[in-house]
Amino acid sequence: MKDMKNGIQKTTRVSKTDVKKYSLLIVFGFLSAIAIQENIGIEHLIGGVLTASLLLVILYRDIRRYKPAYLKNYNMLVLLGFMIVSTLFLGRFFGYVLINLARGIGFIPIESTLFGIPISVGAMLVMLLFDFHTAIVFSFIVSLLSGLWLNNAIFPVYAFIGSLTAAFSVIRCKKRSALLRGGFYVGLVNAMTASFLLLFTGKFFTIEAASSVMFALSSGISVVAIVSVMLPLLEYMFKVTTDISLLELLDLEQPLMKNLMISAPGTYHHSVIVGNLVEAAAEAVGVNPLLARVSSYYHDIGKVKMPEYFVENQSGSLSKHDKLTPHMSSMIISSHVKEGVELARQQKLPEPIIDIIEQHHGTGLMTYFYQKAKEQEGEEKLSEDEYKYPGPKPQTRVAALVMMADAVEAASRVLNDPTPARIAALVDRIINHIFLEGQLDECELTLKDISEIKNHFSYILTGIMHKRIDYPGFNFNEDSKKSQELPKRDNEGLNKEPAKANKDKSAEAKM
């Protein structure tokens, strides 16, 4: 009975959420109807609202089927509705300006000004802020609505082709300067489309043709100018992270990156290698490679607060943790997650990167310090929870990738003879340990994805840890032989075996 009650409550909650989203569609349908109104009257308004709402419901159902992740973020739904309404109002504004310009000049046919309306702006922005699939459906809906507003049968064809071109032209846009190329393609294709449509309507050899082609070419310039202004504003207002803003975060002049290089050079090098690993595996599991790399660069920025307590930044054989209790050491090590989140928020890093910083250790046990504490205090007096990271577990595939790459790269440092077979065995063992510990339970990785990740990690690590031939007349290993024989210390404790473990198990130690 209790289960039935809970089930009814859950169904009610879901239905309320759907009602809220459908209400949002009606609101944007009403605004879209106002944008396409040519004649004042209640009949026209009701018809416009119903038509626009129907098209928005189709868009919503498409998103629900193919891009359900957007439904979890209310901001993204609001942004998409805003893009539809703003594109229509922007089109009306430019239409008004261009028509009055033609009337003022006198010899330009008013019909040709329609080809100068930059309706492709919306599709280009949706491609940059969302994805190509959403941009296609968006282009279809806006094109139909613009045809209703202009009462013109050929304009929807012109608008749809131009919008698709705008979306295609920025499909791999990584720099803001690349928008210029997109605008060039939009203007060129619009001019061609305008020529074809004029030929179809029998107006190609009239005075209207030349001005129509000129207006179509100029629309590309308008699209670039508007997108360049609106994109940063929309990114800031709706907290959206684009590839362009991600690429800017890779600049080594960024304050956090510069501080990491100077204060914790070992951590910086570790982060770069982790970035190489996750980028190689990202495309195989269907996530954004650029987001994966940028997140890897920033995942350990919290270590700049106390870099000397992390083994990759220690230059001598003595460790700061030798004089601390295991519990105190575990608190210092786990604090780098909290410190990283605080630094990221101070520098206004995108929310997806902050989430990955918080989740990249999950709720993993710092085994080294836990085992050390058991030896000193006895198992009955200890609680594992005191030696675990605060979490949460990775919620996305990118966060899970960073977690696995972080552990694998650190563990690879203890391999004495890094042959391809040993590296593959280490990667397999570390990732299996993370999987069996339940750290991947809350993300969307499949067993096939995990297999692909293992293969890519092994390939990249084998290339990084390749052997070199000895230089004749030099013996570089003679002075460092004793230091190499010292036991490997583990200060971070993710997926690690006890200090007394055998040589094979030491390969899992987190450096």
C-alpha positions as CSV (number, residue, x, y, z in Angstrom):
1,M,0.0,0.0,0.0
2,K,2.9,2.3,0.9
3,D,4.5,1.6,-2.4
4,M,1.3,2.3,-4.3
5,K,1.0,5.6,-2.5
6,N,4.6,6.5,-3.3
7,G,4.0,5.6,-6.9
8,I,0.9,7.8,-7.1
9,Q,2.9,10.7,-5.5
10,K,5.7,10.2,-8.0
11,T,3.2,10.2,-11.0
12,T,1.6,13.4,-9.7
13,R,5.0,15.1,-9.3
14,V,5.9,14.1,-12.9
15,S,2.6,15.3,-14.3
16,K,3.0,18.7,-12.5
17,T,6.4,19.1,-14.1
18,D,5.0,18.4,-17.5
19,V,2.2,20.9,-16.9
20,K,4.7,23.5,-16.0
21,K,6.7,22.9,-19.2
22,Y,3.6,22.9,-21.4
23,S,2.5,26.1,-19.7
24,L,5.9,27.5,-20.7
25,L,5.2,26.5,-24.3
26,I,1.9,28.3,-24.3
27,V,3.6,31.5,-23.0
28,F,6.2,31.4,-25.7
29,G,3.5,30.5,-28.2
30,F,1.6,33.6,-27.2
31,L,4.7,35.8,-27.6
32,S,5.5,34.1,-31.0
33,A,1.9,34.8,-32.1
34,I,2.3,38.5,-31.2
35,A,5.6,38.6,-33.2
36,I,3.9,37.2,-36.4
37,Q,0.7,39.3,-36.2
38,E,0.1,41.5,-39.3
39,N,-3.6,42.2,-38.7
40,I,-5.1,43.3,-35.3
41,G,-7.9,41.1,-34.2
42,I,-8.8,38.5,-31.6
43,E,-9.4,35.9,-34.4
44,H,-5.9,36.4,-35.8
45,L,-4.4,36.3,-32.3
46,I,-6.1,33.1,-31.3
47,G,-5.1,31.4,-34.5
48,G,-1.5,32.6,-34.2
49,V,-1.3,31.4,-30.6
50,L,-2.7,27.9,-31.4
51,T,-0.4,27.5,-34.5
52,A,2.7,28.7,-32.7
53,S,1.9,26.5,-29.6
54,L,1.4,23.5,-31.8
55,L,4.8,24.0,-33.5
56,L,6.4,24.5,-30.1
57,V,4.8,21.3,-28.8
58,I,6.4,19.4,-31.7
59,L,9.8,21.0,-30.8
60,Y,9.3,19.9,-27.1
61,R,8.4,16.3,-28.1
62,D,11.4,16.2,-30.3
63,I,13.7,17.3,-27.5
64,R,12.1,14.9,-25.1
65,R,12.8,12.0,-27.6
66,Y,16.3,12.9,-28.8
67,K,17.8,15.4,-26.3
68,P,16.2,14.6,-22.9
69,A,19.2,16.1,-21.1
70,Y,17.9,19.6,-21.9
71,L,14.6,18.9,-20.0
72,K,16.6,18.6,-16.8
73,N,17.8,22.1,-17.1
74,Y,14.9,24.6,-17.0
75,N,17.2,27.4,-18.2
76,M,17.9,25.7,-21.5
77,L,14.1,25.4,-22.2
78,V,13.6,29.1,-21.4
79,L,16.6,29.9,-23.6
80,L,15.3,28.0,-26.5
81,G,11.9,29.6,-26.3
82,F,13.6,33.0,-26.0
83,M,15.6,32.3,-29.1
84,I,12.4,31.6,-31.1
85,V,10.6,34.7,-30.0
86,S,13.7,37.0,-30.2
87,T,14.5,35.7,-33.8
88,L,11.0,36.6,-34.9
89,F,11.0,40.0,-33.3
90,L,14.5,40.6,-34.7
91,G,13.3,39.7,-38.2
92,R,10.4,42.0,-37.9
93,F,12.6,44.9,-36.8
94,F,15.0,44.4,-39.7
95,G,12.1,44.0,-42.1
96,Y,10.7,47.3,-40.9
97,V,14.1,49.1,-41.2
98,L,14.8,47.6,-44.7
99,I,11.3,48.4,-46.1
100,N,11.6,52.0,-44.9
101,L,15.1,52.2,-46.3
102,A,13.8,51.0,-49.7
103,R,11.0,53.5,-49.6
104,G,13.4,56.3,-48.7
105,I,15.7,55.5,-51.6
106,G,12.9,55.1,-54.0
107,F,14.2,53.0,-56.8
108,I,14.7,49.7,-54.8
109,P,11.7,47.3,-55.0
110,I,10.2,46.7,-51.6
111,E,9.8,43.0,-52.2
112,S,13.6,42.5,-52.5
113,T,14.2,43.8,-49.0
114,L,12.8,40.5,-47.6
115,F,16.0,38.8,-48.6
116,G,18.0,41.0,-46.3
117,I,16.2,39.9,-43.1
118,P,18.8,38.0,-41.0
119,I,16.5,35.2,-39.9
120,S,19.5,32.8,-39.9
121,V,20.8,34.4,-36.7
122,G,18.6,32.1,-34.5
123,A,19.9,28.9,-36.1
124,M,23.5,29.9,-35.7
125,L,23.1,30.8,-32.1
126,V,21.1,27.6,-31.4
127,M,23.9,25.5,-33.0
128,L,26.5,27.2,-30.8
129,L,24.5,27.1,-27.6
130,F,22.7,23.7,-28.1
131,D,23.6,21.3,-30.9
132,F,23.0,20.7,-34.6
133,H,19.9,18.5,-34.2
134,T,18.1,21.1,-32.2
135,A,19.2,23.8,-34.7
136,I,17.5,21.8,-37.5
137,V,14.2,21.6,-35.8
138,F,14.5,25.3,-34.7
139,S,15.1,26.3,-38.3
140,F,12.1,24.5,-39.5
141,I,9.8,26.1,-36.9
142,V,11.1,29.6,-37.3
143,S,10.9,29.3,-41.1
144,L,7.2,28.3,-41.0
145,L,6.4,31.1,-38.5
146,S,8.2,33.7,-40.6
147,G,6.2,32.6,-43.6
148,L,3.0,33.3,-41.7
149,W,4.1,36.7,-40.6
150,L,5.2,37.8,-44.2
151,N,2.3,36.0,-45.9
152,N,4.8,34.9,-48.4
153,A,5.1,31.3,-49.8
154,I,8.7,31.4,-50.9
155,F,10.3,33.0,-47.8
156,P,10.1,29.9,-45.6
157,V,12.2,28.1,-48.2
158,Y,14.8,30.9,-48.2
159,A,14.8,31.1,-44.4
160,F,15.1,27.4,-43.9
161,I,18.1,27.0,-46.4
162,G,19.8,30.0,-44.9
163,S,19.3,28.7,-41.3
164,L,20.6,25.3,-42.2
165,T,23.7,26.9,-43.8
166,A,24.2,29.0,-40.7
167,A,24.1,25.9,-38.4
168,F,26.4,23.9,-40.7
169,S,28.9,26.7,-40.9
170,V,29.6,26.8,-37.2
171,I,29.3,23.1,-36.5
172,R,33.0,22.9,-35.4
173,C,33.4,26.6,-34.4
174,K,36.2,26.9,-31.8
175,K,37.1,30.6,-32.2
176,R,35.0,33.7,-32.3
177,S,36.8,34.7,-35.5
178,A,35.4,31.6,-37.2
179,L,32.0,33.3,-37.1
180,L,33.2,35.5,-40.0
181,R,33.6,32.4,-42.2
182,G,30.1,31.3,-41.2
183,G,28.7,34.7,-42.2
184,F,30.4,34.5,-45.5
185,Y,28.8,31.1,-46.2
186,V,25.4,32.3,-45.1
187,G,25.6,35.4,-47.5
188,L,26.8,33.2,-50.4
189,V,24.1,30.5,-50.0
190,N,21.4,33.1,-49.4
191,A,22.4,34.9,-52.7
192,M,22.2,31.6,-54.5
193,T,18.9,30.7,-53.0
194,A,17.5,34.1,-53.8
195,S,18.5,33.7,-57.4
196,F,16.9,30.3,-57.7
197,L,13.7,31.5,-56.1
198,L,13.6,34.5,-58.4
199,L,14.1,32.2,-61.4
200,F,11.3,30.0,-60.1
201,T,8.9,32.9,-59.8
202,G,9.9,34.4,-63.1
203,K,11.5,37.5,-61.7
204,F,15.2,36.7,-62.3
205,F,15.4,39.0,-65.4
206,T,13.7,42.0,-63.7
207,I,15.0,45.0,-61.8
208,E,14.2,43.2,-58.6
209,A,16.8,40.5,-59.1
210,A,20.0,42.6,-58.6
211,S,18.7,44.3,-55.4
212,S,17.5,40.9,-54.0
213,V,20.9,39.3,-54.5
214,M,22.6,42.3,-52.9
215,F,20.3,42.2,-49.9
216,A,20.8,38.4,-49.6
217,L,24.6,38.9,-49.6
218,S,24.4,41.6,-46.9
219,S,22.4,39.3,-44.7
220,G,25.6,37.3,-44.0
221,I,27.2,40.4,-42.6
222,S,24.2,41.2,-40.4
223,V,24.2,37.6,-39.1
224,V,27.8,37.7,-38.0
225,A,27.4,41.1,-36.3
226,I,24.3,40.1,-34.3
227,V,25.7,36.7,-33.3
228,S,29.0,38.2,-32.2
229,V,27.1,40.6,-29.9
230,M,24.4,38.2,-28.6
231,L,26.5,35.1,-28.0
232,P,28.5,36.4,-25.0
233,L,25.4,37.9,-23.5
234,L,23.4,34.7,-23.8
235,E,26.3,32.7,-22.4
236,Y,26.4,34.9,-19.3
237,M,22.7,35.3,-18.8
238,F,21.8,31.6,-19.1
239,K,25.1,30.1,-17.8
240,V,25.7,28.2,-21.0
241,T,29.2,26.9,-21.9
242,T,30.1,26.9,-25.5
243,D,33.2,25.4,-27.2
244,I,34.4,28.9,-27.8
245,S,34.4,29.8,-24.1
246,L,36.0,26.4,-23.2
247,L,38.8,27.0,-25.6
248,E,39.5,30.4,-24.0
249,L,40.0,28.5,-20.6
250,L,42.9,26.6,-22.1
251,D,44.9,29.8,-22.4
252,L,47.9,29.4,-20.1
253,E,47.6,33.1,-19.1
254,Q,44.4,32.2,-17.2
255,P,45.1,33.1,-13.5
256,L,44.3,29.6,-12.2
257,M,46.4,27.8,-14.8
258,K,49.3,30.2,-14.3
259,N,49.1,29.7,-10.5
260,L,49.0,25.9,-10.9
261,M,52.1,25.9,-13.1
262,I,54.1,28.0,-10.7
263,S,52.8,26.7,-7.3
264,A,52.3,23.0,-8.2
265,P,54.2,22.1,-11.3
266,G,53.9,18.4,-10.7
267,T,50.1,18.7,-10.4
268,Y,50.0,20.8,-13.6
269,H,52.0,18.1,-15.5
270,H,49.7,15.4,-14.1
271,S,46.6,17.4,-15.2
272,V,48.0,17.8,-18.8
273,I,48.5,14.0,-19.1
274,V,45.0,13.4,-17.7
275,G,43.7,15.8,-20.3
276,N,45.4,13.8,-23.1
277,L,43.8,10.6,-21.8
278,V,40.3,11.9,-21.5
279,E,40.3,13.7,-24.8
280,A,41.4,10.5,-26.6
281,A,38.5,8.5,-25.0
282,A,35.9,11.3,-25.1
283,E,34.8,10.9,-28.7
284,A,34.6,7.1,-28.3
285,V,32.0,7.4,-25.6
286,G,30.1,10.3,-27.2
287,V,31.1,13.3,-25.0
288,N,32.6,16.7,-25.8
289,P,36.4,16.2,-26.1
290,L,37.0,19.9,-25.4
291,L,35.0,19.9,-22.2
292,A,36.8,16.7,-21.1
293,R,40.2,18.3,-21.7
294,V,39.4,21.6,-20.0
295,S,37.9,19.8,-17.0
296,S,41.1,17.7,-16.7
297,Y,43.2,20.8,-16.6
298,Y,41.3,22.3,-13.8
299,H,40.2,19.2,-11.8
300,D,43.1,19.5,-9.2
301,I,43.4,23.3,-8.9
302,G,42.6,23.0,-5.2
303,K,46.1,21.6,-4.7
304,V,47.6,25.1,-5.1
305,K,46.6,25.9,-1.5
306,M,48.9,23.2,0.0
307,P,51.0,21.8,-2.9
308,E,53.7,20.3,-0.8
309,Y,51.3,17.8,0.8
310,F,50.9,16.1,-2.6
311,V,53.5,13.6,-3.7
312,E,53.8,14.9,-7.3
313,N,55.0,18.3,-5.9
314,Q,57.5,16.8,-3.4
315,S,61.1,17.0,-4.4
316,G,62.7,15.1,-1.5
317,S,62.2,11.6,-0.1
318,L,60.6,12.9,3.1
319,S,56.9,13.5,3.2
320,K,55.0,16.1,5.1
321,H,52.6,13.4,6.2
322,D,55.2,11.5,8.2
323,K,54.6,13.9,11.1
324,L,50.8,13.9,10.8
325,T,48.2,11.4,12.0
326,P,46.5,9.4,9.2
327,H,43.2,11.2,9.9
328,M,44.8,14.6,9.7
329,S,46.5,13.6,6.4
330,S,43.2,12.4,4.9
331,M,41.5,15.7,5.8
332,I,44.3,17.6,4.1
333,I,44.2,15.5,1.0
334,S,40.3,15.5,0.7
335,S,40.3,19.3,1.2
336,H,41.7,19.9,-2.2
337,V,38.3,19.1,-3.7
338,K,36.5,21.8,-1.6
339,E,39.3,24.3,-2.2
340,G,39.1,23.6,-6.0
341,V,35.4,24.3,-6.0
342,E,35.8,27.5,-4.1
343,L,38.6,28.7,-6.5
344,A,36.6,27.8,-9.5
345,R,33.6,29.8,-8.2
346,Q,35.8,32.8,-7.5
347,Q,37.1,32.7,-11.0
348,K,33.6,32.2,-12.4
349,L,34.4,28.9,-14.2
350,P,31.5,27.3,-16.0
351,E,29.2,25.1,-13.9
352,P,30.0,21.8,-15.7
353,I,33.7,22.2,-14.8
354,I,32.9,23.0,-11.2
355,D,30.7,19.9,-11.0
356,I,33.6,17.8,-12.3
357,I,36.0,19.2,-9.8
358,E,33.6,18.3,-7.1
359,Q,32.9,14.8,-8.4
360,H,36.3,13.6,-9.8
361,H,37.1,11.6,-6.6
362,G,33.5,10.5,-5.9
363,T,33.2,8.9,-2.5
364,G,36.4,6.9,-2.9
365,L,38.2,5.6,0.1
366,M,41.7,6.9,0.8
367,T,43.1,3.4,1.3
368,Y,46.6,4.3,2.2
369,F,45.7,6.4,5.2
370,Y,42.9,4.1,6.2
371,Q,45.2,1.1,6.3
372,K,47.8,3.1,8.2
373,A,45.2,4.2,10.7
374,K,44.1,0.5,11.1
375,E,47.7,-0.5,11.9
376,Q,48.0,2.3,14.6
377,E,44.5,2.2,16.2
378,G,42.9,-1.1,15.3
379,E,40.0,-1.7,12.9
380,E,37.2,-1.6,15.5
381,K,37.9,2.0,16.4
382,L,37.8,3.2,12.8
383,S,35.0,4.4,10.4
384,E,35.6,4.2,6.7
385,D,33.4,7.3,6.2
386,E,36.1,9.4,7.9
387,Y,38.6,8.4,5.2
388,K,36.4,8.9,2.2
389,Y,36.1,11.8,-0.2
390,P,32.9,13.8,0.4
391,G,31.5,13.1,-3.1
392,P,29.2,13.1,-4.9
393,K,29.9,10.3,-7.3
394,P,30.3,11.2,-11.0
395,Q,27.0,12.3,-12.4
396,T,28.1,12.6,-16.0
397,R,30.3,10.6,-18.4
398,V,32.8,13.4,-18.5
399,A,33.2,13.4,-14.7
400,A,33.6,9.6,-14.8
401,L,36.3,9.9,-17.5
402,V,38.2,12.4,-15.5
403,M,38.0,10.2,-12.4
404,M,39.3,7.1,-14.2
405,A,42.1,9.0,-16.1
406,D,43.2,10.7,-12.8
407,A,43.6,7.3,-11.1
408,V,45.2,5.6,-14.0
409,E,47.7,8.3,-14.7
410,A,48.8,8.5,-11.1
411,A,49.1,4.7,-10.8
412,S,51.2,4.4,-13.9
413,R,53.9,6.4,-12.2
414,V,54.9,3.4,-10.0
415,L,55.5,1.0,-12.9
416,N,59.1,0.1,-13.0
417,D,59.0,-1.6,-16.4
418,P,56.1,0.0,-18.3
419,T,55.6,-2.5,-21.1
420,P,52.4,-2.4,-23.1
421,A,51.1,-5.6,-21.4
422,R,51.8,-4.2,-17.9
423,I,50.2,-0.8,-18.8
424,A,47.1,-2.6,-20.1
425,A,46.9,-4.7,-17.0
426,L,47.2,-1.7,-14.8
427,V,44.5,0.3,-16.6
428,D,42.2,-2.7,-16.5
429,R,42.8,-3.2,-12.8
430,I,42.3,0.4,-11.8
431,I,39.1,0.9,-13.8
432,N,37.7,-2.4,-12.6
433,H,38.3,-1.3,-9.0
434,I,36.5,2.0,-9.6
435,F,33.6,0.1,-11.2
436,L,33.3,-2.5,-8.5
437,E,33.5,0.2,-5.8
438,G,30.3,1.7,-7.3
439,Q,31.7,5.0,-8.3
440,L,30.2,4.8,-11.8
441,D,26.7,3.9,-10.7
442,E,25.2,7.4,-11.2
443,C,26.6,8.2,-14.6
444,E,25.5,6.9,-18.0
445,L,28.6,4.8,-19.0
446,T,27.9,1.4,-20.4
447,L,30.2,-1.6,-20.3
448,K,31.0,-1.0,-23.9
449,D,32.0,2.5,-23.1
450,I,34.3,1.3,-20.3
451,S,35.9,-1.2,-22.7
452,E,36.6,1.6,-25.2
453,I,38.0,3.8,-22.4
454,K,40.4,1.1,-21.3
455,N,41.7,0.6,-24.9
456,H,42.2,4.4,-25.4
457,F,43.9,4.9,-22.0
458,S,46.3,1.9,-22.7
459,Y,47.2,3.2,-26.1
460,I,48.0,6.8,-24.9
461,L,49.9,5.7,-21.8
462,T,52.0,3.2,-23.9
463,G,53.0,6.1,-26.2
464,I,53.8,8.4,-23.3
465,M,55.8,5.8,-21.3
466,H,57.8,4.5,-24.2
467,K,61.4,3.3,-23.8
468,R,64.5,5.1,-25.0
469,I,67.9,3.6,-26.0
470,D,70.9,4.2,-23.6
471,Y,73.3,7.0,-24.6
472,P,76.8,5.7,-25.1
473,G,79.2,6.9,-22.4
474,F,76.5,8.0,-20.0
475,N,75.0,6.1,-17.0
476,F,72.1,8.2,-15.9
477,N,70.7,5.6,-13.6
478,E,73.8,5.1,-11.4
479,D,73.2,8.1,-9.0
480,S,69.4,7.5,-8.8
481,K,69.4,3.8,-8.1
482,K,69.1,4.1,-4.4
483,S,66.3,6.7,-4.6
484,Q,64.4,4.4,-7.0
485,E,64.5,1.6,-4.5
486,L,62.7,3.7,-1.8
487,P,59.1,2.6,-1.2
488,K,56.5,4.6,-3.2
489,R,54.5,6.9,-1.0
490,D,50.9,7.6,-1.6
491,N,49.5,10.9,-0.4
492,E,46.2,11.1,-2.2
493,G,44.8,7.6,-1.6
494,L,42.3,7.1,-4.5
495,N,42.0,3.4,-5.3
496,K,45.1,2.4,-3.5
497,E,46.3,-0.8,-1.8
498,P,47.9,-0.9,1.7
499,A,51.5,0.2,2.1
500,K,52.6,-3.4,2.7
501,A,51.1,-4.7,-0.5
502,N,53.2,-6.6,-3.0
503,K,54.8,-5.1,-6.1
504,D,51.9,-5.8,-8.4
505,K,49.4,-4.2,-6.0
506,S,51.6,-1.1,-5.7
507,A,50.7,-0.3,-9.3
508,E,47.3,0.9,-8.0
509,A,48.9,3.5,-5.7
510,K,47.7,7.1,-6.4
511,M,50.7,9.3,-6.7
